[in-house]
Amino acid sequence: MLNEKDKKYLREFGENLKTIRTAKNLTQQNLADILEVEISQVSRIERGKINTSVINIKKIAVALEIDAGELFKF
C-alpha cells in the first residue's frame, strides 16, 4: 500500500505527463494507440491511480519524443 507521499508523487508524475502530452497535441487515445495499451491505462497513469512500469515510462518517453527524465521534472 502506498503512503500519502508516494500517492502525491504519482499524481505529480501523471499531471506532468498530461502537460507534456497535451503540449505535443496528443490525446489520451493517441498515446494509448502508440503505446498499444487501453486508453484507461493512460488515464489511470495521468490521474496517479497506478504505478506504471519502467518499461512503460520508456515507451511513453519515446512516444512523446522526450528524454524519460523529463517525465520526472515537476
Residue pairs with C-beta under 8 A, 6 or more apart in sequence:
2 10
2 51
7 48
8 48
10 48
10 49
10 50
10 51
11 47
11 48
12 48
12 74
13 45
13 48
13 71
13 72
13 74
14 45
14 46
14 47
14 48
15 46
15 48
15 74
16 71
16 72
16 73
16 74
17 45
17 46
17 60
17 71
18 46
20 64
20 66
20 70
20 71
21 28
21 31
21 46
21 64
24 64
24 65
26 34
26 63
26 64
28 39
28 42
28 43
28 46
29 39
31 42
31 60
31 63
31 64
32 38
32 39
32 41
32 42
34 63
35 41
35 42
35 56
35 59
35 60
35 63
37 56
41 50
41 52
44 50
45 52
45 56
45 60
52 60
57 68
57 71
58 68
60 68
60 71
61 67
61 68
61 70
61 71
